[in-house]
């Protein structure tokens, strides 16, 4: 039974991954685009003038490239990074969720309910024993107990959950290491970190 369940989870993962790949847009990025991405991730409030000076481009050229990266969804949005502890949420827990079945309607209903809960910071569909991995934040143990009893176990389709508290965060990055990328979308120009030369992926 466990083997059958693992096979179903793997097939579901393959199906979802295939859909993601088929929906990916072909985006061409060169080293200048990557320098812009590195710079804007360090300071999202920089002006086009400041950004252009940092990456070696004119104001107009920088503006054009940034707008193109935004239009293509490479730059998804701009946001401030808030310290969770200083904002009153020192407790962080990872929750493995197993659903009753793998039906698309079950997954969709569960995901819709998860998105509606602001204390659930991350939710990823997993391969393996559990179906989803959540990261939740709370102000204290009482808050987590309420979240566990009244929210997580009540999410639609949930069969069982398993929680583990984070003792200490070693690192949590927000910047994507774009200069290290060697594999990109079909037709995209990537940089090989070993030779620092541009490599165009196959279409």
PyMOL commands that set and color helices and strands:
alter all, ss='L'
color gray80, all
select helices_A, chain A and resi 2-23+31-42+48-55+59-71+104-115+141-152+178-180
alter helices_A, ss='H'
color red, helices_A
select strands_A, chain A and resi 91-99+120-125+132-138+158-165+189-192+197-200
alter strands_A, ss='S'
color yellow, strands_A
deselect
rebuild
show_as cartoon
